[in-house]
Amino acid sequence: MFRYLIRRLLAAAVIMLVITTITFFIFFALPSNPALLACGKTCSPSRLAEIKHSLGLDQSYLTQYWEFLKGLVVGRDYGDQSVRIHCGAPCLGISFQTDTPVLTTLLQDFPADLSLGLGAAVAFLILGVGLGTVAAVRRGRAADKAAVGLALFGVSVQIYFIGLLLLYLFVDKFQILPTSGYTPFTEDPAGWFQGLILPWSTLVIVYLAMYTRLTRSSMLEVFSEDYMRTARAKGLPAATVVLKHGLRAAITPIITIFGMDVGSLIGGSAVITESVFGINGIGKLAVDSVQNSDLPVILGTTLFAATFVVLANVVVDLVYGLVDPRVRLA
C-alpha cells in the first residue's frame, strides 16, 4: 500500500508540473502585455519599463518560468531597491490590483469554499447513494419512480434558478432564514450554519440527481451478478446482501465522481452559487480577477483549483485500494 501511495503521489506531482507549465505559458507567453495591465490605462513609457523590470517581465520566457517555479518552492521578491514586496513560498505572484501575494488572497477566501463544498458534498453523497439504493431495491415501484422523477428534476433545473427560488421562498416571502452569506465559523457557528443552509440546499438539489441515477444504475448492474444470487440463496439478510455485497461493489464509479466533485467545489467551481448568495469565495474571486484583467490572480486561482482536483484524485485512488484489494495487488 505504501508503494502504491508513492506511485500516486509521484504521478500527481508530474501532472501538477504539466498543469503549471501550460498555465504559465498561456497567461504570460501569449501575445499580451501583463505590465500594461498592471500599470493601468494612464501609464507612461518610463513607468511601464519600471513595472516590467520589477515583475521580471523584461527577461526571457524561460527565465520567467524558472523564477516562477523557484518562487513556488522558496518564494521570491518583487520590485526594486526602493519598493520591494516579498512573496513567501509557495509564491503564486503579486496581484496587479492590490499589490498583495495571490496566495494570501486565496487563503482568505478559501474557508468559504471549504465550508460550502464539504458541507454540500457530504449531504448529496449520503442522500444520493441512499435514494439510489432504495430505487434499485424497489425497482419499478413507487419509491423507484419518485427517485427517478427527483433525479430528472435536478438534472433539468439550473443552479441560479434554484438559488433565486430558495431565496425568494425562505428569505423574502416566509422569512424563515436570514439573508444568506458566509460568516466564519470561529466568529459565529450558528450564523455560519444558517448562512449556508440555502447554498448547501441548492448544490444538493443539483448534484443529488446525478448521484441518485448513478447509484441506481450501478446497483442494478451488480444485482444481476452471480455472486449476488448466491448470497441470496445462502439466506443472508437482505440488508447484508444489499449493503455489504451490493453497495460495496457498486461504489467504485460513485467514488470517482465524488472525488472530482469535491475537489472542484473546494477549488472554487461553485461560482454561480457564490454569486447568487453573495459568498466571497475563490470562484467569485476568479470571476472578479478576469473582469479586472488581474493575470496573477487568474493564474493563482487556476493552479489552486487544479491542485485540489489532483489531490482529490489521489485520495480517490487510495480509497480504491481500501475498498477493492485488487487495486493494491495490481
N, C-alpha and C positions, 0 to 999 in steps of 0.2 A: 504493500500500500504506500510505503514511503517513496519508493522509486516511481510509482505511478504519479504521486503528487509532484515530485521533482520534474517529471516529464511535462506535466500540465503547466507548471509554473514557467518552465523554460519556453514552452510554446506560447504562453501568454505574453512573455517578455518580448519575444520576436514579433508577435502581432502588434504590440504597442509601439515598437520601434518603427514598424512599417507604417502604422497609422500616423505617428508623429512626423515621419518624413514626408508623407503625402500631404498631410495637413499644412505643414510649414511651407512647402513649396507652392501649394495652391494659394496661400494668403500673401506670401512675400516674394515669390519668384515670378508670378504672373505679371503682365504689364500693368502696373499701378504705381502709385507714389504714396506709400504709407506716411512718409514725412510730411507731405502736404496735408494729409488727413489730420495728423497730429498738430500741425501748425494752425490750421483754420483757413478761412476764406481770405482774410486780410493778412497776408503773410509776405514779408519782404524776402528778397533772394538771400540776404545775409542771414536772416533768422531761419530760413529754410535749410541753409547749409549747416547752421549750428545744430538744428534738430536731427538732421541726417547723421551728423557726427556723433551726437550724444546717444542716439539709438543704434549706432553701429551700422547704419544703412549705406554708408559710403564704402563699405568693404564688399568683397566678392560674396556671392550667394553661398558658396561652400564655407567660407569663414563665418558668415552669419549663422549658418546651420550648426556649425561646430560650437559656436558660442552659445547658441540656444540649447544644445544638448548638454553642454558643460554647466549651463545655468540650472538645468533640471537636477543636476547632481550636487553641485557645490554652491549654487547661487551666482549672482553677478551684480555689477554696479552699472547704473545708467547715469549719464550726464558728464559734466566736465569737472575741473577742479573747484570751480566756484559753487556749482549746484550739483550735488551727487545724491542719487537715490539708490539705496541698497535694496535688492530683491533677494530674499533668502530662498534657499532650496526647499522644495522644487520651484524654481522661478519660471512662471508662465508668461512673463512680460510685465510691462507697466501700462496701465490704462491711459489712453490718449485723453480721456475726459476728466479723470480725477487725479492723475499722476500718482496712483497708489498701485501696489502689486496686485495683479489679477487674482492670485490665489487668496489674498486677504478678502477681496470682494466675494469670491466664490464661497469661502468658508462662512462668511456672514449670512449668505442666503441658503446654505446647504441644510441647516436644521429644518427649514420649512419643507424642502423636498423630501428629506428623510422621514419626517412625520407623515406627510401626505402619501408618499409612495409605500412605505412599510405598512401603515395602517390600512390603506385600501387593499394592498396585496394580500394580507392575512385574511381579510374579510372575503374577498372574491374567490380566494383559493378554497377556503372552508365551505362556503356556500355553494360554489360551483361544483366542487367534487361531490358534495353531499347531494345536491339536486340531480346531478348526472348519474350518480349511483342509484338513487331511488327511481329515476326514469328508466334505467336499464333493467332493474329488477322487476319493475311493474310495466314492462313494455306493452304498449297498446291500451293501457288503462288510463283512467282519468289523470293520475299523477304524471304519467309519461306525457300525455297531451298538454297538460298545464306547463310542465318544464320546457317542452319544445316551443310552446307559444311564448313563454317568457324569454327564451333564447332568441326567438325570431324578433321580438320587440326590441331587445337590447342591441341586436345587430342593425336594426333598421334606423334607430334614432341616433342623433349626433350629440356629442358632449355638451356643446353650447346650448342646445335646446333643453336638455335635461337640467343643466345647471340653472338656466334662467327660470325654468318652470319651478324647480325646487325653491329658488329664491323668492319667487312670487308667492308660492303657497305658504311656506313656513316662516318667511320673514315679513313680507309685506301684508298679506291677506290675514292669516291667522295669528301672526306674531308669536309663534311658538318658540322660535330661536332668535338670538340676536344676530346682527349683521355679521356675515361670515368674514373671516380674515385669520391671519396667523398671529397667535400670541405665544411667545416662548414658554415652554413647559416649566422652566425654572421660575418664571415670574408669576404665572397663574395657571396651575394644572387644570382647573375647571374651565377657565376661558380658553385654554388650548384645546380641550376636548370639544367644547361647544362650537368653537370656530371651525373645526374640521369635520363636523358631522355631515354637513351638506357636500363639501368637496369629496369626502370619502364615499358618500352615497352615490354621487354622480359617477365616479370611477367604477364603483362596484356594479352599478346597473349596466354599464357598457361592457366591462370585462367579464361579468358573470355569464353572459350569453355564450361567449367563446368557451369558457371552461365547462359549462354545463353540456354543450354539444360535444366537446372533445372527450369528456369523461364518459358520456353515454355511448358514443361510438366505440371507444376503446374497451369499455366493459362488455358490450355486446359481442365484440370480436373475441374477447377472452372467454366468454360464456360458451362459445362454440368449440372450445378446445377439448381434447380427450381427457386431460387430467382434471378438468372441472367436472365432467360427467363421472369420472372415477371418484372424486371427492364426495359428490352427492350420493353415489352408490354405496359408499362406505358408511353412510348415515351420519356424516358430520353435521353439526348445527348449521343452519342457513347463514348465520352471521359469520361463522368461521369460513365457510366456503366463499362468501362474497368479499369479506374484508381481508382475510389473510391470504387466500389463494387468488381471488379475482382482482381486487384492487391493487395488490402489490405488483401483479404482472402488468396491469393496465396503467400504472402510474408513470411509466418512463416518458412517454411523449408529453404528459402534463408537466413533469419536472422541467423538461426542456423549454417549453413555452413560458413557464412561470419564472425561470431564471432570467430569461431575456426581458420579460416584462418588468420584473423588479429592478434589474439593472438600468433599464431605460427610464423608468419612473423616478428612481432616485437620482439619476443623472440629469433630470430636467425635461423629460419628454411630455410632462403633463402641462404644457404651456397654455393650452386653451383653458383648462380647469383653473390654473393660476390667474389667468386674465379675467375670467368670469367672476371669481370670488375675491379678487384683489389680494392675492397672495404673492409676496415678493420672493419668488424662488429663482432657481437657476434658469428655468425655461423662459420666464419673463425677462430675466437679465439678458439672455441671448437675443431675444427679440429687440430689446432696447438698444443693445450694442450694434445690431445690424442697422437699425434706424439712424444711429449716431455715427456709423462707419468706424466704430472702435475695434480695429482689427485685433489687437492683443486680447481683448475680452472675448471676441468671437473665437479666436484660436484656443483660448483657455477653456471656454465652455465646451467646445468640441472635444478636446482631449479629456476633459473631466468626465463628460458623459461616456466617451469611449472606454475610459478606464473602468467605470462601473459595469459596463456591459461585458467587458472581457473578464473582470473578476467574477461576475455572476456566472459566466460560463465555466470558469474554473470550479466554482462551488458546485455547479450542476454536475460536472464530471466526477467530483468527489462523492456526491450523493449517489450517482450511478454505481460507483464502486461499493457503497454501503447497501444499496437496495438489491443490486444484481451482482453476485460474486463472479459471474462470468466475465464482467468487465475488468475486474482486478487480475484474473488469471490471463486474460488476453494481453 
